[in-house]
Amino acid sequence: MWKRSHSSIHSLSIILLTHFMKELGLGLFLIGLLSLVLPFVGLKSMLLTWVDQWGPTMAWTIRGGITLLGLVLYLAFRNRD
């Protein structure tokens, strides 16, 4: 009986973790995508203004990295629910 409840708690924690990772990935992807598009329309994101302090090349690298990380997390955990 103890193993059964321990197993169901473990299953629930895995489900919650995969759901969280999928949502985190989607959020990072959308924030990254928005930060990639906004400069072309003449706007700046308040969340990622700190990346501009390192120069344009590093700023674009960070924006692209955030977008790519979000996409990878979302795609890795999307079908695990």
C-alpha positions, 0 to 999 in steps of 0.5 A: 500500500505504501508503494502504491501511494508513493508511486502515485505521488511520484507520477503526479510530481512528474506530470506537474514538472512536465506541465511546468516545463512546457509552460516555461518553454512557451513563455520563454519562446514568446518573450524571446520572439517578442524581443526579436520583433520589437526592435524592428518596429522601433519599440523596446521590451522592458523585460530585456533592456538589460541585454543591450548593455553588452552591445548589439551582437551580444544582445541579439545572441541573448534574444536568440538564445532565449527564443531557442531555449523556449522552443526546445523546452516546449517541443521536448515537453509538449507531448508528455502530458 
